[in-house]
Amino acid sequence: MPTGLHMQRSGLALGGLAAVAGIIIGAVVLSSVFGIGFGGDLLADDDPGDDSAPTDVDASDPGDGPSSNESDSATNESDGTPAISEPAANIPVPEEGDPYFEARDPDGEWVSYVNPRDEYREPYLGAGSGKLCMTLLNADGEPIVGESVPNTTVTVPTGESLSWHSLADPFAVEFPVSDERQPLDADQFGTSSSLAQGDGVMDSHCIEFHGLPEDGTISYGEAEVTGDYADAIDVVGYIQQANDNWDTDVDPIEDAVSYEEAGGAWTYEPGGSHGQAVIVLQLSPDGAEASG
């Protein structure tokens, strides 16, 4: 083909392409300025995310709503405070041969365990003896040592009759008792066919006393709860048994009575020179947080 003709045809082709390009550019400009659909169709693939992005604020940012790990069941419904709980201590009674086993009645009437808080009066005035105990229960009625309510003290005034006892006047127990020797020293509640007294599980923290006059009177006041978790402990009531061996066939919750009904004191009688009282405490079913 002659060179001149070839150059003429190439020029026409380039001119045609330029014209088409000009039309396309113009269409795009018109689309962007006036919103004509043609331009939108040409550019639809440039940003496919615009049409697929969610418009619901909660769906796009779930952190705006309540956290998924929040649970109403973990708090007290009445005021939102955390519920307090503690598993049972499950401390078995000492068996013969154990350093804390003391004696067993040959006639099967009683069994005794060593209590490091047992003291004898000096001077010794008679055969009068007894116990004052505290029993702390969890919400299920099981004995615990108070790990869940630290720095909390229950105080019971005892008066002059026990002023000689180093742990009386008043009788005060600071929880937890787990760092004390024999933290639970008595099995005051329940029965077992293999034991003269108790159900085989230690449940109470007590002071014991001996050497009182056989016509003497032991008195004690109402329990007061103070400290960091005072609101988390309820005083269920009092169980008092005087002038006889302690009968463990009682329920610490159902058989506890008010201080007035319990009496707050007992007087020894001839042939009945023993007496005991237990202050029954329980973690509040409503739950509570540290109040200090």
PyMOL commands that set and color helices and strands:
alter all, ss='L'
color gray80, all
select helices_A, chain A and resi 3-34+37-46+49-52+57-60+62-64+72-74+160-162+230-232+259-262
alter helices_A, ss='H'
color red, helices_A
select strands_A, chain A and resi 101-104+111-113+118-120+128-137+152-156+171-175+205-212+217-219+224-227+233-242+265-267+274-283
alter strands_A, ss='S'
color yellow, strands_A
deselect
rebuild
show_as cartoon
